[in-house]
């Protein structure tokens, strides 16, 4: 887990699904989730800290002078701070966008408590409706999977159009696998990961029911083809643990 673990007095343990719910509502990034988000991510996403560390190294290499770096679906700013601490190029600005008011409000506190001097702009808004400034790095860290599949290509085309030559897109996603046996194994290994981090069978089952209504995973082949269709020259996996992955696409 990254720097946002250290900010905010009321960050607590994720027990949102610890009690039986008569009707499990669909997952939302509301204040209840904000208050436990670092714990939730740490205990739910295998390899998350590795993704942030790798992302920081990639940003250091690819952020270009006088361009912007975007974190789309920035939540509490973990990816944003990972970028901010490693940008070396002159005149780089970082822009974080999230459609959850509760997330952006807490993210402002996290950024304010951070000592880096790289300028950051935070926007509460819909990433599908944003006009992007010239960018050299764009991060979608487990964000695209919450967007309707029919709207994903248009967003990636807008990102690609705003990206300068030599720029990179970092796309972290939960994957679906076409082979049903392999897909089921990856799901079971992920659930074992959550059990090892203290989640009960009830919590795992209820969280799965809540998130399956809004998180729509796709295969790597599907992601790769869409990135190529959007105008990126190549796209490949740079990280995978079970059904959690991160893809790098080059402009």
N, C-alpha and C positions, 0 to 999 in steps of 0.2 A: 504494500500500500504506500501511497506517496504522501506528499506534504500535507494534504488536506486532513490527514489523520490527526494532525497536531493542533488544529484550530477548531474553535467552537466548543463551548463548555457543555452543551447538551448532546453531544454525539454519544450515543449509547449503543447497547447491544440490540441486534436485530431479533426481535421476538414478535414481529408483526403477525406471523402465521402460527404462533405457538399454541393458541387456543382454537378449538374447533369452531368454524364459522358455518352458520346455516346456509348462507349463500356467499360464495367467494367472489368478491367484486374483481373486475379486471384491474390489472396492475396500473398504477398511476404514480408519477414522480411528484407526489404531494409532500406536505410538511412532515407527515409521519415517516415517509421514506427518507427525506432529507436528514432527519434527526439520527438515523441509524445507517446512512448510506456507506460511509467508509467500512463499517463492520460488515455490512451486507456484501459489498464488493469483494472484500478480502476473503470472506468465507464461502463465496458463491462462484467466483470466477477464477479457475485455475490459471496460473501464470500471469496474473494481472500485474504484479510488480515487475516481472520480466518484460512485459510489453511496455510499461512506462520507461524502464531503463533503456530498452532498445530504441524506443521512439525518441528519447532525448539524444542518443548518439546519431540517429538519422537526421534529426533537425539540425544538429551542430554541423553536419556535413552539407546539407542541402538548402538551408535558409539563405536566401540571396539578399544582398544589400538593397535597401530602398523598396522592399516588398512587404507584404503582409503574410503572417502565418495564421491560419484559421483553425479553431477547435469548435467543430459543429456538434452541438449536443454536449456542451462543456460540463454540465452538472456542477460539481463542487470545485472544478478546476484542477484536478490531478494531472491531466494531460497538458493543460495550459501551463501549469507551473513547471512541469518537466521540460517543456519547450523553453519557457522563459529563462530557466537557469542555465541553458546550454547554447542559446543563440549567440553566435560570435560576429555575424555580419553587421555592418553599420546600417543604421536607419530602419531596422526591422520593427514592425508593430505587430502585436498579437491581438487577435479578435476572437472572443468567445461568445457563442450564441446558444441560447437554450430557451425552449418554450415553456419551461416551468418557472413561474415567478419565485417560488420558494427556493429553487436551486440557485437562480441568479442572485437573489438577495444574500444567501449564505456565501456564494462564490465571491461576491464583492468584499465580504469580511475576510475571506481567505487571502484574496489578492492584496488587500490593504495591510495585512499582517506580514506579507512577504517582502523581503528586503531588496529584491532585484530591481534594477532601474529600467529594464526593457518595458516600454509603454504597453499597457493592456487596455482594450476597450471591451466592455461587456454589454451585450445586447439581449434584452428579453424579447424574443420574437420567434417566428416560424422560419426555419432555415429554407423551406421551399419557396418563400416569398422574398428572400434577401437578394440584394444586388451586391455582388462581390467585387472588391477592389483587387488590383493585380496581386497575385499570391505566388509564393514559391513552395509553400508547404500547406497541406490541408489534412487535418486529422478528423476522422469519423470513428470514434472509439465506442463501439457497440451502440451506434446511433441509427445507421441505415436500416437495421432489422426492425425498428419500430415504425418505419415509414411504409405506407401502402406500396406493395411491389410495383404497381402500375405507375407510381410517381418517382421511382428510384432513378430511372435512366435520365429523366429531365433534370434532376438535381445534379447528377454526375456530369452531364453535359455543360451545365452552368459553371460548375467548378472547373472543368477542363478548359472552358473558354476563357476563364479569368486567370488561369495558371500560366506563368511564364515558362519558356522552354527550359528544360532541365529541372523543373519542379517535380515534387512528389506528392502523392496522396497516400495516406496511411489509413487503411480501412480494417478495423477490427470487427469481427462478426462471429456469432455462434453459427456453426455449419450444420447443414443437413446432408446426409450421405445417401446416395442412390441405392447402394446395397443395403437391404433391410437388416441383415444380420450385423453388419458393421455399424450401422446407425444405432441399433439397439444396444450394442456393446458400448459405444461412446456415451450414450445416455446413462447407462448403468455405472460406468466409471465416473462420470460427473456426479451422479447421486452418491456414490461412495466417497468422493471428495468432500461433498457437503456433510455427509455423516461424520467423517473424520474431523470436521470442523465444528461438530457439536449440534448440527441440525437434526431434529427428530423426524421420524417417518411422516408424522402429521404435517410438520412444517414443509418438508420436501414436496409432499403431495399437494398441499394447498397453494404453495408458491407456483408449482408447475401449472395448476389449473388457472391461477390468476394471470400468469405471464403468457400462456399459450394463446390467450385471447388477443394479445397485442404484439407479441414477438413472433415474426414469421421468418424462420431461417431458410436459407437456400444453399445449394451446393457451391463448392469452390468454382467448378466449371461455369456455373451460371454467373457468378460474380465476375470471373475473368472475362467472359464474353461481353458482359455489359460494360465493363471498364474499357475494353477495346472499342466497343461501339460508341462510347462517350468521347473518344478521341485520345485516350492514353496509348502510348506506343507499346507498352508491355505491362504485365501484371503477374506477380507470383507471390506465393506464401513466403513470409520470412519468420513466422512463428505459428506453432500449433501445439496445443495440449488438449487431448480428447476432442471434444467438438467445439472448442474455442480457438480462434485463429486470428492472425493479423496478416493483411495483404499489403504489399507495396506496389504502387502503380507509378510509372515514370511518364512524364510529359515530353 
